[in-house]
Amino acid sequence: MTRILIFSLAILLQGLLHLSGTAVHAADVELEWNVGYVNYNMSGVFTRRAIGVNGKWPIPGVELALGDILIIHVNNRLDEPTSLHSHGIFQKGTNYYDGAVMATECGIPPNGSFTYRIHMKQAGTFWIHSHFKSQTTDGLRTSLIVRDPNEFYQYDGEIILPLEDWFREQATVIIKQFNNPDPHIRYKPIVPYGIIGGECTNSKRLKMVPGKTYRIRLLNIGASFEYHFQIDHHDLRVIEVDGVAVKEKRTSVLVTAKNSTSNNYLFHADMYTDLFQMPRYNPLNFTGVLEYAPHANILREVNSQWTALSDLDLQPLDNEPLMEPSVSYTLDAYSGVFDDQTFRHSFGNITYVAPQVPSLLTALTTGSLATRSEIYGRQSNTYVLRYQDVVQVTVNNHDYYTHPFHLHGHVFQIVEIGSIRPRDRSSKMALQVPAKRDTVILRGGQYAILRFRANNPGVWLFHCHIDFHIMLGLQMTFVSAPEQIQERLARLPDMFRENCIAQGIETKGNAVGGEGLELGSREDRGPNPYSDKFESYNPPSEWEMLSYILQGDMDDGPVPVQTMYSK
């Protein structure tokens, strides 16, 4: 049997998307979202403040059909700006609805409003989350399901199963710890709780009818932790990842129910992390029940041999061949202590600091200079792409941390994944029809070669999708086809500029709101790394980590056990 790996990206296993199809009829799906603080009680263990919608958390999922228009009227009741990003949706022709604050918008100010109007041209399993600071960690996230009336795969029922992590502390507290240059503070365990299908840890039950085939939409909408998913005594057949339909694999996830109600079965959602290395916390084992009958015995599977499903083994149904690149870039991901005495992440020694003018507005208002990367500011780490270029990106992960690297506005072909370690130069090449995803998971000391076509004019972030790593600077910017941006995106939505003005943000000019390529003293030119204080892709030794842990408070989370299950 195969274990499915799901990181902090919307991996949807079991759904299939039909890019070429069109909905029979389109409808407006209109929602009013009052985004504000709510108190969430974690099964009586603790209560903490979350960011909810209309007084609720977890936030109810959004469901609609291919061709529909999703209209979300957002009213910000927080004490800071906010935004919504529809993860996995290309936003072709609507880059200003991508929700990436200071890349594609200014954010919605406190007591402000904004309407996102998104035409659903893709079907599949996606999710919605904030793209301001670490509001995703604090709860502003939910599933987004877009159904195709002409599904390729047939099934009898559907189960939507979001997987989440949840912390005792607010995100600001955790960021402050991870930002600390002292490893004794930085490596203190931060142990999450699991929320499975909107329910705490091990209480979720999935009801099955014998002989029926179910489409289980798995999506990790948590902030920072990886889930491994499996079901005892059942085969999983993956038919879609990241909104890309793939040829069915034996180890995928359509699930066909057994023909008997004599037993129930466990499903496992094991949470992994390398943010810290203590085996006692890694993994945390969460389970639920595949229920055939309310009181049936649970038939457990013991001594199973599980193998991980490789991205490179997935074959898209569209049979698009490997593209030949016309331009190539290399991104080296490092982490270490910077000259402002903080611990940060970076691409090419540049840690992301948001520009003072959203990059989309800079692209729209600077004429021919929009093709020059300098105009977006050094710390935005911008690469300007020509329209329709095939872009090859080699990403080298010099950290020991795992990074799920995510690209907005596109899917990329995964050409190759391998090791950059001197004593292990192993690699694996793509199939003749390469896998396509919007996120690739790189372990410490690994590299990936990715290719995508710059056919979607706009400003698109590329970043690690661990929420804390975004905040610590592991992101960069692609400005795709500036000339076409100016032709096609000049008409901005209502309240777009008003929300900028309300926050004192300039709506034109270079990264600091000025003219020309000389940004002057107002430009951020750092912080910069100390060359001798980089982390290695070799993790701290067990003795080093133990010394860090023993000086920390071990009461931050649940007591881990080897196996936790529902009765």
ABEGO torsion letter per residue (X at the ends): XBBBBBBBBBBBBGBBBBAABBBABBBBBBBBBBBBBBBBBBGGABBBBBBBBGGBOBBBBBBBBBGBBBBBBBBBABABBBBBBBBGBAGBGAAAAAGBBGAABAEBBBGBBBBBBBBBABBEBBBBBBABEAAAAAGBBBBBBBBBABBABBBABBBBBBBBBBBABBAAAAAAAAABABAAAAABBBBBBBBBGGBBEAABBBBBBBGBBBBBBBBBABAABBBBBBBBGBBBBBABBGGBBBBBBAABBBBBBBABAABBBBBBBBBBBAABABAAAOBBBBBBBBBABAABBBBBBBGBBBBBBBAAABBBAAGBBBBBBABBBBBBBBBEBBAAGBBBBBBGGBBBBBBABBAAAAAAAAEAAAABAAAAEAAAGBBBBBBGBBBBBBBBBABABBBBBBBBGBBBBBABBBBABAABABBBBBBABBBBBABBBBBBGBBBBBBBBBABBEBBBBBBABAAAAAAGBBBBBBBGAAAAAAAAABBBBGAAAAAAAAGBBABEBAAGBBEABAEAABBAOBBBBAAABBBABBBBAAAAAAAAAABBAAABBBBBABBBBX
